[in-house]
Amino acid sequence: MKITKVNVTRDDQEEKLFPMLLNNFFHVTGKDAFKKIRESGFINSNKNNAYTYTFPQSRNNYGARNGMVCLIDLRQKSYAEAKNHASDGYNFLRPRSNWKEVIFLLLDTTFHKDLRLQARFNSPMVGKNYISMERFNKGTYVPEIECWYPEKITLNKISKVLIVEMKEG
Protein backbone atom coordinates (compact mmCIF):
# COMPACT_ATOMS: atom_id res chain seq x y z
CA MET A 1 0.00 0.00 0.00
CA LYS A 2 1.67 3.15 -1.24
CA ILE A 3 0.95 6.35 0.70
CA THR A 4 1.19 9.69 -1.08
CA LYS A 5 0.79 13.06 0.59
CA VAL A 6 -0.73 15.86 -1.46
CA ASN A 7 -1.21 19.52 -0.55
CA VAL A 8 -4.11 21.31 -2.21
CA THR A 9 -6.08 24.52 -1.90
CA ARG A 10 -9.72 25.04 -2.73
CA ASP A 11 -8.59 26.62 -6.00
CA ASP A 12 -6.41 23.73 -7.22
CA GLN A 13 -7.93 20.63 -5.58
CA GLU A 14 -9.74 19.46 -8.72
CA GLU A 15 -6.72 20.06 -10.94
CA LYS A 16 -4.46 18.08 -8.59
CA LEU A 17 -6.83 15.31 -7.42
CA PHE A 18 -8.90 14.31 -10.44
CA PRO A 19 -5.91 12.92 -12.38
CA MET A 20 -5.17 10.66 -9.38
CA LEU A 21 -8.80 9.60 -8.82
CA LEU A 22 -10.17 9.13 -12.32
CA ASN A 23 -10.37 5.49 -13.46
CA ASN A 24 -10.40 4.27 -9.85
CA PHE A 25 -12.67 3.06 -7.09
CA PHE A 26 -11.98 4.68 -3.74
CA HIS A 27 -13.22 5.12 -0.20
CA VAL A 28 -13.13 8.63 1.28
CA THR A 29 -12.61 9.26 4.97
CA GLY A 30 -11.26 11.76 7.48
CA LYS A 31 -8.08 11.78 9.53
CA ASP A 32 -9.55 10.22 12.71
CA ALA A 33 -11.34 7.43 10.85
CA PHE A 34 -8.17 6.68 8.85
CA LYS A 35 -6.25 6.25 12.09
CA LYS A 36 -8.83 3.65 13.21
CA ILE A 37 -8.66 1.93 9.82
CA ARG A 38 -4.88 1.59 10.10
CA GLU A 39 -5.14 0.30 13.68
CA SER A 40 -7.77 -2.31 12.82
CA GLY A 41 -6.32 -3.24 9.43
CA PHE A 42 -9.58 -2.84 7.52
CA ILE A 43 -12.36 -0.53 6.34
CA ASN A 44 -15.59 -1.75 7.89
CA SER A 45 -19.18 -1.08 6.92
CA ASN A 46 -21.25 1.03 9.27
CA LYS A 47 -24.21 -1.34 9.45
CA ASN A 48 -24.37 -1.17 13.24
CA ASN A 49 -23.87 2.62 13.44
CA ALA A 50 -20.51 2.11 15.15
CA TYR A 51 -18.94 5.13 13.43
CA THR A 52 -19.89 8.79 13.19
CA TYR A 53 -21.66 9.55 9.93
CA THR A 54 -20.30 12.29 7.71
CA PHE A 55 -23.86 13.28 6.69
CA PRO A 56 -27.20 12.69 8.45
CA GLN A 57 -28.62 10.86 5.42
CA SER A 58 -25.74 8.38 5.58
CA ARG A 59 -27.58 6.58 8.37
CA ASN A 60 -30.02 5.42 5.68
CA ASN A 61 -27.38 4.62 3.04
CA TYR A 62 -28.21 1.53 1.00
CA GLY A 63 -24.72 0.05 1.28
CA ALA A 64 -24.21 0.74 4.97
CA ARG A 65 -27.63 -0.69 5.83
CA ASN A 66 -26.71 -3.86 3.97
CA GLY A 67 -23.29 -4.32 5.58
CA MET A 68 -21.26 -3.07 2.61
CA VAL A 69 -18.43 -0.53 2.42
CA CYS A 70 -19.29 2.55 0.37
CA LEU A 71 -16.95 3.54 -2.47
CA ILE A 72 -16.88 6.07 -5.29
CA ASP A 73 -16.53 4.80 -8.86
CA LEU A 74 -14.81 7.16 -11.31
CA ARG A 75 -13.72 4.50 -13.81
CA GLN A 76 -15.79 5.70 -16.74
CA LYS A 77 -15.98 9.37 -15.84
CA SER A 78 -14.34 12.21 -17.68
CA TYR A 79 -12.77 15.14 -15.87
CA ALA A 80 -15.93 17.20 -16.57
CA GLU A 81 -18.26 14.46 -15.31
CA ALA A 82 -16.24 13.99 -12.12
CA LYS A 83 -16.26 17.75 -11.54
CA ASN A 84 -20.04 17.80 -12.04
CA HIS A 85 -20.56 14.98 -9.51
CA ALA A 86 -18.27 16.64 -6.97
CA SER A 87 -20.11 19.96 -7.23
CA ASP A 88 -23.66 18.66 -7.58
CA GLY A 89 -24.51 16.53 -4.58
CA TYR A 90 -21.79 14.60 -2.77
CA ASN A 91 -18.54 16.55 -2.72
CA PHE A 92 -16.21 13.58 -2.43
CA LEU A 93 -13.15 15.84 -2.73
CA ARG A 94 -13.92 17.39 0.65
CA PRO A 95 -17.00 15.81 2.26
CA ARG A 96 -16.83 18.08 5.31
CA SER A 97 -15.78 21.70 4.92
CA ASN A 98 -14.04 21.64 8.32
CA TRP A 99 -11.79 18.68 7.43
CA LYS A 100 -8.18 19.76 7.05
CA GLU A 101 -7.19 16.31 5.83
CA VAL A 102 -9.11 14.04 3.48
CA ILE A 103 -7.94 10.50 2.87
CA PHE A 104 -8.67 8.54 -0.30
CA LEU A 105 -8.10 4.78 -0.17
CA LEU A 106 -7.91 3.36 -3.72
CA LEU A 107 -9.06 -0.21 -4.21
CA ASP A 108 -6.57 -2.49 -5.96
CA THR A 109 -7.78 -3.53 -9.43
CA THR A 110 -7.59 -7.21 -8.46
CA PHE A 111 -10.68 -6.70 -6.27
CA HIS A 112 -12.82 -4.69 -8.71
CA LYS A 113 -14.60 -7.91 -9.71
CA ASP A 114 -16.08 -8.16 -6.19
CA LEU A 115 -17.82 -4.78 -6.24
CA ARG A 116 -21.58 -4.28 -6.22
CA LEU A 117 -22.57 -1.68 -8.80
CA GLN A 118 -25.66 0.29 -9.71
CA ALA A 119 -27.54 -1.45 -12.53
CA ARG A 120 -27.47 1.65 -14.74
CA PHE A 121 -23.89 0.80 -15.74
CA ASN A 122 -23.53 -1.03 -19.05
CA SER A 123 -23.99 -4.76 -18.80
CA PRO A 124 -20.48 -5.89 -19.82
CA MET A 125 -18.98 -4.02 -16.88
CA VAL A 126 -21.63 -5.03 -14.38
CA GLY A 127 -21.91 -8.78 -14.80
CA LYS A 128 -23.63 -10.61 -11.98
CA ASN A 129 -22.69 -7.99 -9.41
CA TYR A 130 -25.22 -5.34 -10.33
CA ILE A 131 -27.92 -4.17 -7.92
CA SER A 132 -31.29 -3.43 -9.50
CA MET A 133 -32.51 0.13 -9.12
CA GLU A 134 -35.72 -1.10 -7.45
CA ARG A 135 -33.68 -2.22 -4.44
CA PHE A 136 -32.37 1.32 -3.96
CA ASN A 137 -35.79 2.42 -2.78
CA LYS A 138 -34.70 0.85 0.48
CA GLY A 139 -32.01 3.44 1.22
CA THR A 140 -30.13 6.50 0.03
CA TYR A 141 -27.23 6.41 -2.40
CA VAL A 142 -25.20 8.74 -4.60
CA PRO A 143 -26.50 8.26 -8.18
CA GLU A 144 -24.06 7.05 -10.83
CA ILE A 145 -20.86 7.12 -8.78
CA GLU A 146 -21.51 5.20 -5.57
CA CYS A 147 -20.79 1.49 -5.42
CA TRP A 148 -20.13 -0.98 -2.63
CA TYR A 149 -17.76 -3.67 -1.48
CA PRO A 150 -19.73 -6.60 0.00
CA GLU A 151 -17.61 -6.99 3.14
CA LYS A 152 -14.91 -5.22 5.10
CA ILE A 153 -11.95 -4.19 3.00
CA THR A 154 -8.64 -5.36 4.42
CA LEU A 155 -5.72 -3.04 3.84
CA ASN A 156 -4.01 -5.54 1.52
CA LYS A 157 -6.84 -4.74 -0.94
CA ILE A 158 -5.84 -1.06 -1.02
CA SER A 159 -3.25 -0.21 -3.64
CA LYS A 160 -2.74 3.44 -2.79
CA VAL A 161 -3.64 5.98 -0.12
CA LEU A 162 -3.78 9.69 -0.85
CA ILE A 163 -3.49 11.84 2.25
CA VAL A 164 -4.69 15.22 1.09
CA GLU A 165 -4.00 18.26 3.24
CA MET A 166 -6.39 21.11 2.56
CA LYS A 167 -4.55 24.43 2.69
CA GLU A 168 -6.29 27.79 2.77
CA GLY A 169 -6.26 29.69 -0.46
Summary of the structure (lengths in Angstrom):
residues: 169
radius of gyration: 15.1
end to end distance: 30.3
largest distance: 45.4
contacts: 474
relative contact order: 0.29
helix: 35%
strand: 30%
